[in-house]
Amino acid sequence: MTDRKAELAANLARVEERIARACVTAGREPKDVTLIVVTKTRPAGDVRLLAELGVRHVAENRDQEAAPKAAACADLPLTWHFVGQLQTNKVRSVVRYADFVHSVDRPRLVAALSSAAEREGRRIGCLLQVALDRESGAAGGRGGVAPDGVGELAAEVAAAPGLWLAGVMTVAPLSGPYAGRPRAAFERLGEISTGLRANDPAANMVSAGMSADLEHAVAAGATHVRIGSAVLGDRPGLR
Ligand SMILES: *Cc1c(COP(=O)(O)O)cnc(C)c1O
């Protein structure tokens, strides 16, 4: 095994252990929590090593980086998640490789994803990114729909050809009433998910939790955690 592969294997084992322990504490089954490894800023070679180590879900946040990486890894049995803020002019590229988009936050993006997915003959799972730094009104600084806009946006996704409503996603907010309270933020996301599933039982994905706060996310019912640095090491810069 190369040094890098051994390092990734050890990091993965630590993260899986953290998830397993958080599940025990929460009385949940580890199989109900899916690990998505966020490979942004890392080369395709790392993605290949992760696949060899059994990772099946990877995520990226910028199309410019993700498109060539996904193409270089097209032979691998991977599900690709797009988790970054998404401009409509990138949508046509993203729907070629992404199976899920976690950052759906506005009607214009739904329309763009729908027509691009149709053109490519694909069906994309859409998660509504919820901005918990505001309870109503426009999206927050890092994107996302306010909680009171979730129902309307969900209906637009559900009615859009080429898309299906997969669930909800959030990033622990840095400002507003949930700043510094990731557990409370993820519990709020759980309530929003419960409301969504009452209308659409298939929309059962709850994407929450990163390297620093995955335990809080598992405790609050996350079905998908998005882990970057705890698996791949610290990223240069602040992304
Ligand atoms: C980078 C990123 C992650 C992973 O963050 P880490 O702190 O490295 O685990 C998760 N979600 C999103 C949306 C990201 O951009």
The ligand as a Gaussian input file, in Angstrom:
#p B3LYP/6-31G(d) Opt

LIG

0 1
 C      -15.949000      21.372000       2.164000
 C      -17.344000      21.008000       2.491000
 C      -17.624000      19.977000       3.406000
 C      -16.543000      19.218000       4.153000
 O      -15.920000      20.042000       5.089000
 P      -14.791000      19.463000       6.098000
 O      -14.808000      20.441000       7.212000
 O      -13.530000      19.449000       5.336000
 O      -15.223000      18.112000       6.516000
 C      -18.955000      19.668000       3.633000
 N      -19.959000      20.329000       3.022000
 C      -19.729000      21.315000       2.139000
 C      -20.888000      22.009000       1.508000
 C      -18.419000      21.690000       1.843000
 O      -18.199000      22.688000       0.983000

